[in-house]
Structures are given as structure tokens and as C-alpha cells.
Amino acid sequence: MTPAPRTRGPLRFGVCLAPDSAAPLMRTAQDADRFGLDLLGVRDQPYRRDTADALTLLAAVLAGTTRIRALPAVACLPLRPPAALAKAIATMDRLSGGRVELGLGAGAVPDAIDAYGGARLGGAAARRALEEAVQVIRLHWSDQSGLRFQGEHYRFATAQAGPMPAHQIGIWLGVTGPRGLDLAGRVADGWIAPSSLVPPKRLAEGQRRLDDAAARSGRDPAEIRRVYVLEGALDGTDSRGFLHGPPRQWIYELTELAIGHGIDSFLYAGDPENLPIFALEVVPAVREQITRERAGVAAAAQN
């Protein structure tokens, strides 16, 4: 194992699902809740004709479960006006007793977003819109009155904000480029990284960029949650590459991601049929291995 970075928040494990069909998604969500997983993300792809609405699915998931936390992973900002999104997320949080987080992204498929009526923005403009959206959403969740925001992409004015969420909702940005990571380090509560776009060889660079941006802004980098979306295949008996192989391989690789790269949250995005293997076999073994590894590091530091 590589040397452990500064310890992040408590470990969380969950599942990330596509909004392809409501009934199978609800069954998987209830299984995840029953298995003791911590998080359930729903991809937000409103421009796809064959999908259900992610926010509606999240509300149904929260109504049909008792403990698991839910989030859009990630909300498609160009098709989700930030003030309206803030109200929807806060409402779900209040109704669920504080079980909602917010994953937010600038929009990964510009052609499809444009065809669906959303704004097509270049890289710098998209990042500015994302930063403005974070400001609008936090204003909406505040207990202030007489609020007014005038930005380049969004404006917001109201005599009274709200509804306030039941807990302090984390805003986790789904970004992958250097400037996006700088933004996340400055303003976000978490970073969501898909394994297909941020493989392990890119994680160290991304973590450094995030930490440096946070430190320059006077923030503690350890307070930023690191969420890794596991886009692999949990099956077979032989390894076929990173996150493509049997449970023993996943146990080793997730332990290395946590200990060696500081990842504190994992969202399984493989075949939902294999969710029981992930939740009941991989997750407990990873937790146990990480506990042993951290105990060994702590003991070595005392000697």
C-alpha cells in the first residue's frame, strides 16, 4: 500500500443508477437500503427520451426507503434552473428527515442539452455558470430575507428564501478538468469523479489540484468529500483490468483507493444484479481491511 494521505470523512458506500425505468430502480433502491448502504445516486439525463425524471425518482426512492441518503449524480445544471433545483432538493430533504445531498454538474453532453432547449456554454462560461449556481442554491437554502443575486448567467431575487433543508446539504461537484477541480476546491463540499474519466493514475493529480485550490481559499481540504463512481464489472474469476474482475480484486482496489488516494465515498455503478455481492461481500471486507491498515499506520506513527 502507498502512504496514507490525511484521513477524510467517514467511509460511505452506495450505488449509482441510471434513470432507465422506475420499477427496477425502486427495487434496487430498496435492496440497497436493506443491505445497509449509505448512498444512492441517480444519474440526471433529462435529454434522453427513454429515461424517467431523476428528481421524481429520487423523491420516490426517499419515500420508499428508511435510512439511505439519495442524490442526483449529477444534476444537469443547463436543464435545471438553480433556484428551482434548490427548492426541489430542500423539499425532499425536509420530507425525508435530512437524507438528501446534491450532486451538480455543468452538463456533459452539449449537443443533447442544446437539442433539449438548454444553453450551450463553452468551458469557461460553463464553469462560471456552475459557480453562480452554487451561490444561488446556497442563498435559497439560507435563513436570510431580501435576497438578490445578479450574475452573468443567473439572477435571483426574493423577499424570503426557502424552504430551508432539514440539514446542511452538501453540494458535490461532478468535474474532471483542472479548472473544474479548482472551482470545486474553492466552493464545493465534495468532488464526484467517475472512474472511467479519472482512473487511478489521474487521481493523485486531481487530489493535489483540489487540495491546493481549497488551501488557497482558506479552506481545510480534509472537509471536501471525495466520491468515486465505480464504473466496472464485478464478476468472473480473473482480472480484466481496473474494476473488472472478481470480488477479491475489488476489495484490494477499493482499499487502495481509500488508503492510497483518500477516497471516502464509493458509488457502485456496475450491473445492479451484482449489487448483493458488492454490498454484502465487498463492502464489509473493504471496511475491515481499511480499519486494519489505518490501525497499522497509527501504531507505526506512535513508535
Secondary structure, DSSP 8 states (H G I E B T S, - for coil): -----S--S--EEEEEE--S-HHHHHHHHHHHHHHT-SEEEE---TT-TTS--HHHHHHHHHHT-SS-EEEETTEEGGGS-HHHHHHHHHHHHHHHTS-B-EEEES-S-HHHHHHTT-----HHHHHHHHHHHHHHHHHHTSS-EEEEEE-SS-EEEEEE-----SS---EEE---SHHHHHHHHHH-SEEEEETTTS-HHHHHHHHHHHHHHHHHTT--GGGSEEEEEE-SEE-SSS--STTEE-HHHHHHHHHHHHHHH---EEEE-S-GGGHHHIIIIIHHHHHHHHHHHHHHHHHHHH-
